[in-house]
Amino acid sequence: MNCTHCDEPVLPGEQHPAFPSEPMHFECGVRAVVGSVAHLLRRCDCYKLGSTLGDPPNLTKREAAVAAHTLFGQIVHWFGSDTLA
């Protein structure tokens, strides 16, 4: 089955446990909750009115999800989860 976020095949062990009823990679599930890299860096339209930044255009949807998952992990590791509020 293909991921509902990136449309790439979800292989055994890649399923996000929070979304058991739909096929979704772990990283794509995190991206669905925390947003894009631009959102995590507070450079998207949510924070900068008129911004058109979203997922990096040179990455696939899956690669962008992996990048957002990685950045989110770094933010939580270095600054703690309370900095995201």
N, CA, C and O atoms as a GROMACS GRO file, in nm:
protein
  340
    1MET      N    1   0.085  -0.119   0.000
    1MET     CA    2   0.000   0.000   0.000
    1MET      C    3   0.089   0.125   0.000
    1MET      O    4   0.200   0.124   0.053
    2ASN      N    5   0.037   0.229  -0.061
    2ASN     CA    6   0.112   0.354  -0.067
    2ASN      C    7   0.074   0.448   0.046
    2ASN      O    8  -0.040   0.449   0.093
    3CYS      N    9   0.170   0.527   0.089
    3CYS     CA   10   0.153   0.626   0.196
    3CYS      C   11   0.051   0.731   0.152
    3CYS      O   12   0.054   0.778   0.039
    4THR      N   13  -0.038   0.768   0.243
    4THR     CA   14  -0.138   0.869   0.211
    4THR      C   15  -0.079   1.009   0.204
    4THR      O   16  -0.143   1.100   0.152
    5HIS      N   17   0.042   1.028   0.255
    5HIS     CA   18   0.107   1.160   0.247
    5HIS      C   19   0.193   1.173   0.121
    5HIS      O   20   0.177   1.268   0.044
    6CYS      N   21   0.284   1.077   0.101
    6CYS     CA   22   0.381   1.091  -0.007
    6CYS      C   23   0.354   1.002  -0.128
    6CYS      O   24   0.418   1.018  -0.232
    7ASP      N   25   0.262   0.909  -0.116
    7ASP     CA   26   0.224   0.817  -0.223
    7ASP      C   27   0.334   0.717  -0.261
    7ASP      O   28   0.329   0.659  -0.369
    8GLU      N   29   0.433   0.698  -0.173
    8GLU     CA   30   0.536   0.595  -0.194
    8GLU      C   31   0.496   0.471  -0.114
    8GLU      O   32   0.424   0.482  -0.016
    9PRO      N   33   0.544   0.353  -0.156
    9PRO     CA   34   0.508   0.231  -0.084
    9PRO      C   35   0.553   0.234   0.062
    9PRO      O   36   0.663   0.280   0.094
   10VAL      N   37   0.468   0.184   0.150
   10VAL     CA   38   0.500   0.170   0.293
   10VAL      C   39   0.544   0.026   0.313
   10VAL      O   40   0.465  -0.067   0.299
   11LEU      N   41   0.671   0.008   0.347
   11LEU     CA   42   0.728  -0.125   0.366
   11LEU      C   43   0.709  -0.170   0.511
   11LEU      O   44   0.682  -0.087   0.598
   12PRO      N   45   0.721  -0.298   0.537
   12PRO     CA   46   0.709  -0.347   0.676
   12PRO      C   47   0.805  -0.272   0.769
   12PRO      O   48   0.922  -0.255   0.738
   13GLY      N   49   0.754  -0.229   0.883
   13GLY     CA   50   0.834  -0.156   0.980
   13GLY      C   51   0.834  -0.006   0.961
   13GLY      O   52   0.889   0.066   1.045
   14GLU      N   53   0.774   0.043   0.854
   14GLU     CA   54   0.772   0.187   0.827
   14GLU      C   55   0.641   0.253   0.868
   14GLU      O   56   0.630   0.376   0.863
   15GLN      N   57   0.541   0.176   0.906
   15GLN     CA   58   0.409   0.228   0.939
   15GLN      C   59   0.413   0.311   1.067
   15GLN      O   60   0.472   0.270   1.166
   16HIS      N   61   0.350   0.428   1.064
   16HIS     CA   62   0.341   0.513   1.184
   16HIS      C   63   0.234   0.454   1.275
   16HIS      O   64   0.121   0.434   1.231
   17PRO      N   65   0.267   0.426   1.402
   17PRO     CA   66   0.170   0.361   1.491
   17PRO      C   67   0.049   0.448   1.526
   17PRO      O   68  -0.055   0.395   1.564
   18ALA      N   69   0.060   0.579   1.513
   18ALA     CA   70  -0.052   0.667   1.547
   18ALA      C   71  -0.158   0.670   1.437
   18ALA      O   72  -0.268   0.721   1.458
   19PHE      N   73  -0.126   0.614   1.321
   19PHE     CA   74  -0.218   0.613   1.208
   19PHE      C   75  -0.239   0.469   1.161
   19PHE      O   76  -0.209   0.439   1.045
   20PRO      N   77  -0.288   0.379   1.246
   20PRO     CA   78  -0.298   0.238   1.208
   20PRO      C   79  -0.399   0.207   1.098
   20PRO      O   80  -0.389   0.105   1.031
   21SER      N   81  -0.496   0.294   1.080
   21SER     CA   82  -0.601   0.265   0.983
   21SER      C   83  -0.568   0.313   0.842
   21SER      O   84  -0.642   0.284   0.748
   22GLU      N   85  -0.458   0.386   0.826
   22GLU     CA   86  -0.419   0.431   0.693
   22GLU      C   87  -0.269   0.412   0.675
   22GLU      O   88  -0.192   0.431   0.770
   23PRO      N   89  -0.226   0.374   0.555
   23PRO     CA   90  -0.083   0.354   0.534
   23PRO      C   91  -0.008   0.487   0.538
   23PRO      O   92  -0.040   0.579   0.464
   24MET      N   93   0.092   0.496   0.626
   24MET     CA   94   0.169   0.619   0.637
   24MET      C   95   0.305   0.588   0.698
   24MET      O   96   0.314   0.520   0.800
   25HIS      N   97   0.411   0.638   0.636
   25HIS     CA   98   0.545   0.624   0.691
   25HIS      C   99   0.553   0.697   0.824
   25HIS      O  100   0.480   0.793   0.849
   26PHE      N  101   0.644   0.652   0.910
   26PHE     CA  102   0.662   0.718   1.040
   26PHE      C  103   0.693   0.866   1.021
   26PHE      O  104   0.631   0.952   1.085
   27GLU      N  105   0.789   0.897   0.932
   27GLU     CA  106   0.830   1.037   0.911
   27GLU      C  107   0.716   1.120   0.851
   27GLU      O  108   0.700   1.238   0.885
   28CYS      N  109   0.638   1.060   0.763
   28CYS     CA  110   0.525   1.132   0.703
   28CYS      C  111   0.419   1.162   0.808
   28CYS      O  112   0.354   1.267   0.803
   29GLY      N  113   0.400   1.071   0.903
   29GLY     CA  114   0.307   1.095   1.013
   29GLY      C  115   0.353   1.209   1.101
   29GLY      O  116   0.272   1.292   1.144
   30VAL      N  117   0.483   1.214   1.129
   30VAL     CA  118   0.537   1.326   1.207
   30VAL      C  119   0.519   1.456   1.131
   30VAL      O  120   0.478   1.557   1.188
   31ARG      N  121   0.550   1.455   1.000
   31ARG     CA  122   0.534   1.575   0.917
   31ARG      C  123   0.390   1.623   0.916
   31ARG      O  124   0.365   1.743   0.915
   32ALA      N  125   0.296   1.530   0.916
   32ALA     CA  126   0.154   1.566   0.916
   32ALA      C  127   0.115   1.640   1.043
   32ALA      O  128   0.021   1.720   1.043
   33VAL      N  129   0.186   1.614   1.152
   33VAL     CA  130   0.154   1.677   1.280
   33VAL      C  131   0.234   1.805   1.305
   33VAL      O  132   0.178   1.906   1.345
   34VAL      N  133   0.366   1.801   1.280
   34VAL     CA  134   0.451   1.915   1.317
   34VAL      C  135   0.468   2.017   1.205
   34VAL      O  136   0.512   2.129   1.231
   35GLY      N  137   0.435   1.980   1.082
   35GLY     CA  138   0.446   2.073   0.971
   35GLY      C  139   0.577   2.062   0.896
   35GLY      O  140   0.659   1.974   0.923
   36SER      N  141   0.594   2.151   0.803
   36SER     CA  142   0.712   2.150   0.715
   36SER      C  143   0.834   2.207   0.786
   36SER      O  144   0.825   2.259   0.898
   37VAL      N  145   0.949   2.195   0.721
   37VAL     CA  146   1.072   2.256   0.773
   37VAL      C  147   1.052   2.407   0.788
   37VAL      O  148   1.092   2.464   0.890
   38ALA      N  149   0.991   2.470   0.690
   38ALA     CA  150   0.965   2.615   0.697
   38ALA      C  151   0.878   2.648   0.818
   38ALA      O  152   0.900   2.751   0.883
   39HIS      N  153   0.781   2.564   0.848
   39HIS     CA  154   0.695   2.588   0.964
   39HIS      C  155   0.776   2.574   1.094
   39HIS      O  156   0.765   2.657   1.184
   40LEU      N  157   0.857   2.469   1.101
   40LEU     CA  158   0.938   2.448   1.222
   40LEU      C  159   1.038   2.561   1.243
   40LEU      O  160   1.072   2.592   1.357
   41LEU      N  161   1.085   2.622   1.134
   41LEU     CA  162   1.178   2.735   1.144
   41LEU      C  163   1.104   2.868   1.155
   41LEU      O  164   1.166   2.974   1.163
   42ARG      N  165   0.972   2.861   1.156
   42ARG     CA  166   0.885   2.979   1.166
   42ARG      C  167   0.908   3.077   1.052
   42ARG      O  168   0.915   3.199   1.071
   43ARG      N  169   0.918   3.020   0.931
   43ARG     CA  170   0.937   3.100   0.810
   43ARG      C  171   0.822   3.085   0.712
   43ARG      O  172   0.826   3.141   0.602
   44CYS      N  173   0.719   3.010   0.751
   44CYS     CA  174   0.604   2.989   0.663
   44CYS      C  175   0.503   3.102   0.684
   44CYS      O  176   0.525   3.193   0.764
   45ASP      N  177   0.392   3.095   0.612
   45ASP     CA  178   0.288   3.197   0.619
   45ASP      C  179   0.223   3.206   0.758
   45ASP      O  180   0.163   3.308   0.791
   46CYS      N  181   0.234   3.100   0.838
   46CYS     CA  182   0.179   3.104   0.974
   46CYS      C  183   0.250   3.210   1.059
   46CYS      O  184   0.190   3.267   1.150
   47TYR      N  185   0.376   3.235   1.028
   47TYR     CA  186   0.458   3.326   1.108
   47TYR      C  187   0.499   3.451   1.030
   47TYR      O  188   0.514   3.558   1.090
   48LYS      N  189   0.517   3.440   0.901
   48LYS     CA  190   0.558   3.552   0.816
   48LYS      C  191   0.451   3.573   0.710
   48LYS      O  192   0.448   3.502   0.609
   49LEU      N  193   0.365   3.669   0.731
   49LEU     CA  194   0.253   3.694   0.641
   49LEU      C  195   0.301   3.712   0.498
   49LEU      O  196   0.391   3.792   0.471
   50GLY      N  197   0.243   3.637   0.407
   50GLY     CA  198   0.277   3.645   0.267
   50GLY      C  199   0.388   3.549   0.224
   50GLY      O  200   0.419   3.540   0.105
   51SER      N  201   0.446   3.478   0.318
   51SER     CA  202   0.551   3.382   0.284
   51SER      C  203   0.493   3.270   0.200
   51SER      O  204   0.380   3.226   0.223
   52THR      N  205   0.569   3.225   0.103
   52THR     CA  206   0.528   3.112   0.020
   52THR      C  207   0.614   2.989   0.049
   52THR      O  208   0.607   2.890  -0.025
   53LEU      N  209   0.694   2.995   0.155
   53LEU     CA  210   0.779   2.881   0.187
   53LEU      C  211   0.698   2.765   0.242
   53LEU      O  212   0.606   2.784   0.323
   54GLY      N  213   0.732   2.648   0.198
   54GLY     CA  214   0.670   2.524   0.244
   54GLY      C  215   0.776   2.416   0.242
   54GLY      O  216   0.887   2.437   0.290
   55ASP      N  217   0.743   2.302   0.187
   55ASP     CA  218   0.843   2.198   0.171
   55ASP      C  219   0.943   2.242   0.065
   55ASP      O  220   0.905   2.306  -0.033
   56PRO      N  221   1.072   2.209   0.084
   56PRO     CA  222   1.172   2.245  -0.017
   56PRO      C  223   1.135   2.188  -0.154
   56PRO      O  224   1.107   2.068  -0.164
   57PRO      N  225   1.134   2.269  -0.259
   57PRO     CA  226   1.088   2.223  -0.391
   57PRO      C  227   1.180   2.118  -0.454
   57PRO      O  228   1.137   2.046  -0.544
   58ASN      N  229   1.304   2.110  -0.409
   58ASN     CA  230   1.398   2.014  -0.468
   58ASN      C  231   1.389   1.876  -0.404
   58ASN      O  232   1.461   1.784  -0.444
   59LEU      N  233   1.301   1.859  -0.304
   59LEU     CA  234   1.285   1.731  -0.237
   59LEU      C  235   1.151   1.667  -0.273
   59LEU      O  236   1.054   1.736  -0.302
   60THR      N  237   1.148   1.535  -0.270
   60THR     CA  238   1.020   1.465  -0.285
   60THR      C  239   0.941   1.487  -0.156
   60THR      O  240   0.996   1.534  -0.056
   61LYS      N  241   0.813   1.452  -0.158
   61LYS     CA  242   0.732   1.467  -0.036
   61LYS      C  243   0.788   1.381   0.077
   61LYS      O  244   0.786   1.422   0.193
   62ARG      N  245   0.837   1.263   0.044
   62ARG     CA  246   0.895   1.174   0.146
   62ARG      C  247   1.024   1.233   0.200
   62ARG      O  248   1.045   1.234   0.322
   63GLU      N  249   1.111   1.284   0.113
   63GLU     CA  250   1.236   1.345   0.157
   63GLU      C  251   1.209   1.467   0.245
   63GLU      O  252   1.278   1.488   0.345
   64ALA      N  253   1.109   1.546   0.210
   64ALA     CA  254   1.073   1.663   0.289
   64ALA      C  255   1.018   1.620   0.426
   64ALA      O  256   1.044   1.687   0.526
   65ALA      N  257   0.945   1.510   0.429
   65ALA     CA  258   0.894   1.457   0.557
   65ALA      C  259   1.009   1.410   0.644
   65ALA      O  260   1.008   1.434   0.765
   66VAL      N  261   1.107   1.343   0.584
   66VAL     CA  262   1.225   1.298   0.660
   66VAL      C  263   1.300   1.420   0.714
   66VAL      O  264   1.346   1.418   0.828
   67ALA      N  265   1.313   1.525   0.633
   67ALA     CA  266   1.382   1.647   0.678
   67ALA      C  267   1.308   1.712   0.795
   67ALA      O  268   1.371   1.754   0.891
   68ALA      N  269   1.176   1.720   0.788
   68ALA     CA  270   1.097   1.779   0.897
   68ALA      C  271   1.108   1.693   1.023
   68ALA      O  272   1.121   1.747   1.133
   69HIS      N  273   1.102   1.561   1.007
   69HIS     CA  274   1.116   1.470   1.121
   69HIS      C  275   1.252   1.488   1.187
   69HIS      O  276   1.262   1.493   1.310
   70THR      N  277   1.358   1.496   1.107
   70THR     CA  278   1.494   1.513   1.159
   70THR      C  279   1.508   1.646   1.231
   70THR      O  280   1.562   1.651   1.341
   71LEU      N  281   1.461   1.754   1.170
   71LEU     CA  282   1.470   1.886   1.234
   71LEU      C  283   1.390   1.890   1.363
   71LEU      O  284   1.436   1.945   1.462
   72PHE      N  285   1.271   1.833   1.362
   72PHE     CA  286   1.189   1.830   1.483
   72PHE      C  287   1.264   1.759   1.596
   72PHE      O  288   1.264   1.806   1.710
   73GLY      N  289   1.326   1.645   1.565
   73GLY     CA  290   1.403   1.573   1.665
   73GLY      C  291   1.518   1.656   1.720
   73GLY      O  292   1.546   1.650   1.839
   74GLN      N  293   1.585   1.732   1.634
   74GLN     CA  294   1.696   1.817   1.678
   74GLN      C  295   1.646   1.931   1.767
   74GLN      O  296   1.709   1.963   1.868
   75ILE      N  297   1.534   1.991   1.731
   75ILE     CA  298   1.477   2.100   1.812
   75ILE      C  299   1.442   2.048   1.952
   75ILE      O  300   1.476   2.112   2.052
   76VAL      N  301   1.376   1.935   1.958
   76VAL     CA  302   1.337   1.878   2.087
   76VAL      C  303   1.461   1.840   2.168
   76VAL      O  304   1.466   1.863   2.289
   77HIS      N  305   1.561   1.782   2.102
   77HIS     CA  306   1.684   1.740   2.171
   77HIS      C  307   1.758   1.859   2.230
   77HIS      O  308   1.798   1.856   2.347
   78TRP      N  309   1.775   1.963   2.152
   78TRP     CA  310   1.857   2.077   2.196
   78TRP      C  311   1.782   2.176   2.284
   78TRP      O  312   1.841   2.234   2.374
   79PHE      N  313   1.654   2.196   2.261
   79PHE     CA  314   1.584   2.303   2.331
   79PHE      C  315   1.471   2.255   2.419
   79PHE      O  316   1.417   2.333   2.497
   80GLY      N  317   1.432   2.129   2.410
   80GLY     CA  318   1.322   2.077   2.490
   80GLY      C  319   1.189   2.098   2.420
   80GLY      O  320   1.175   2.188   2.337
   81SER      N  321   1.092   2.017   2.454
   81SER     CA  322   0.964   2.023   2.386
   81SER      C  323   0.885   2.151   2.418
   81SER      O  324   0.797   2.189   2.341
   82ASP      N  325   0.915   2.218   2.529
   82ASP     CA  326   0.840   2.339   2.565
   82ASP      C  327   0.873   2.456   2.473
   82ASP      O  328   0.798   2.554   2.472
   83THR      N  329   0.982   2.449   2.395
   83THR     CA  330   1.015   2.559   2.304
   83THR      C  331   0.926   2.560   2.182
   83THR      O  332   0.925   2.658   2.107
   84LEU      N  333   0.850   2.455   2.159
   84LEU     CA  334   0.764   2.447   2.041
   84LEU      C  335   0.627   2.508   2.066
   84LEU      O  336   0.548   2.524   1.973
   85ALA      N  337   0.597   2.541   2.189
   85ALA     CA  338   0.466   2.595   2.224
   85ALA      C  339   0.454   2.741   2.185
   85ALA      O  340   0.349   2.802   2.207
   0.00000   0.00000   0.00000
